[in-house]
Amino acid sequence: MTTAPLPARLATVVATFRTAPKALKLELLLEHARRVPPLPAALRDDPGRLERVDECQTPFFLATEIDATGRVRLHFDAPEESPTTRGFAGVLWVGLDGATVDEVLSVPADVADALGLARAISPLRLRGMGAILARLQRQVREATRT
């Protein structure tokens, strides 16, 4: 598990998960699933701007944008019936939406492990979570190349 420093908001979320009793970890994940905002109209109307994360068991799509202030905006689309995947999207949204490019790119690939969910969800789902992070970081890198 990583010991690299995380962006402040993501570090707070990770600490909450890490210190929660095992019985509450899934409830925390479900709470974060409910925090994922709906797609903005521009993305709903132009779904081609969304990229599918094929490694996820459920249909999961994402788009990242860099706003005029250089902050990263995250957009996720996953079925309501996929609370585990939506939960990790919620963790990333709460922890990283509005973060700087450098903060987003500094998040280690094993951040899903840091949440302490290994006993609560399957390794396949954890790999899907890692794939979501990898895909959004790739999009941010591509958007900032000059």
Secondary structure, DSSP 4 states (H G I P E B T S, - for coil): ---SPPPHHHHHHHHHHHHS-HHHHHHHHHHHHTTPPPPPHHHHH-GGGSEE-TTSSS--EEEEEE-TTSBEEEEEE--TT-HHHHHHHHHHHHHHTT-BHHHHHHS-TTHHHHTT-TTTS-HHHHHHHHHHHHHHHHHHHHHH--
